[in-house]
Amino acid sequence: MERTTWPDERIDDAFTQLREEMKDLRAEMRAGFASTRSEFHADLREIRGQIATLKLFMLGGLVTILAAFIALHG
């Protein structure tokens, strides 16, 4: 098999094309990560809201149990 020699211009063109493709890939990755990050933050806010609601229900249950205990033994 014969080896092909690449002139400097062809190597420069190949690296220029590679740099452009990498630049495009980085831009796509940034956009994808930004989208994923915003979805994650939205989900996290929703979970925090549900935890706050759960805390209020638990506090209400505790108050109810304490009131019943005081009413029965007080």
C-alpha positions in Angstrom: 0.0 0.0 0.0 1.3 3.4 -0.9 1.6 6.1 1.7 0.0 9.4 0.9 1.8 12.6 1.9 -0.3 15.6 2.9 1.0 19.0 2.1 0.9 21.7 4.9 -2.1 23.4 3.3 -4.2 20.2 3.3 -3.3 19.6 7.0 -4.2 23.2 7.9 -7.5 22.9 6.1 -8.2 19.6 7.9 -7.4 21.2 11.3 -9.5 24.3 10.5 -12.4 22.1 9.7 -11.9 20.1 12.9 -11.8 23.3 14.9 -15.1 24.5 13.4 -16.7 21.2 14.1 -15.5 21.3 17.7 -16.8 24.8 18.0 -20.2 23.8 16.8 -20.2 20.7 19.0 -19.4 22.9 22.1 -22.2 25.3 21.2 -24.7 22.4 20.9 -23.5 20.9 24.2 -23.8 24.3 26.0 -27.4 24.6 24.7 -28.2 21.1 25.7 -26.8 21.5 29.1 -28.6 24.8 29.6 -31.9 23.2 28.7 -31.2 20.2 31.0 -30.1 22.6 33.8 -33.3 24.7 33.5 -35.5 21.6 33.6 -33.6 20.3 36.6 -34.1 23.5 38.5 -37.8 23.6 37.6 -38.2 20.0 38.9 -36.2 20.9 42.0 -38.5 23.9 42.8 -41.5 21.6 42.4 -40.0 19.0 44.8 -39.2 21.7 47.3 -42.8 23.0 47.2 -44.1 19.4 47.8 -41.7 19.0 50.7 -42.9 22.3 52.2 -46.6 21.1 51.9 -45.7 17.8 53.5 -44.1 19.6 56.4 -47.2 21.6 57.0 -49.4 18.5 56.9 -47.1 16.8 59.4 -47.2 19.8 61.7 -51.0 19.9 61.5 -51.1 16.2 62.3 -48.8 16.7 65.3 -50.9 19.6 66.6 -54.0 17.4 66.2 -52.4 14.5 68.1 -51.3 16.8 70.9 -54.7 18.4 71.1 -56.4 15.0 71.3 -53.8 13.8 74.0 -54.4 16.9 76.1 -58.2 16.6 75.7 -58.1 12.9 76.8 -55.6 13.4 79.7 -56.1 17.0 80.6 
